[in-house]
Amino acid sequence: MAFTSPSSAQAFARLAPHSRYPQLYKMATFAAIGAATQARCNTLNIRCEITPEQSTVHSLAREIAAYYAKKQWLPNHDTAPTIAFQ
C-alpha cells in the first residue's frame, strides 16, 4: 500500500482501522512518498517500510521496485496473502 499524501494515510486508517484489521497492518507492506506522509503514518500506527529520499512518484516507484527486488518476491494473486474487508 503506497500513500502519496498524509491525507491518503488518514483516509486509509479511517476506512480500515488498525483495531478492526490488525492482520492487515501486520502483513501489508506500506510505503510513504516522503517524510511528511511517513510522519502522519507514524501517528496512525502505520509502519512504512519504504520512503524515498525524494518525494516524487518516480522515486517512490523506484524504491518499491528495489524493495521487492531485494526480497526476490513480487506479489501476485497466487502467492500474496489476501485480507477480506467487511
Long-range contacts (C-beta under 8 A, 24 or more apart in sequence): 1-28, 1-29, 1-30, 1-31, 2-30, 2-31, 2-32, 2-33, 2-50, 2-60, 2-64, 3-30, 3-31, 3-32, 3-33, 3-37, 3-41, 3-46, 3-48, 4-33, 4-37, 4-57, 4-60, 5-33, 5-37, 6-36, 6-37, 6-39, 6-40, 8-37, 9-37, 9-40, 9-41, 9-44, 9-46, 10-40, 10-44, 12-46, 13-44, 13-46, 16-85, 18-44, 18-45, 18-46, 21-83, 21-85, 23-83, 24-83, 27-81, 27-83, 28-83, 29-67, 31-60, 31-63, 31-64, 31-67, 33-57, 33-60
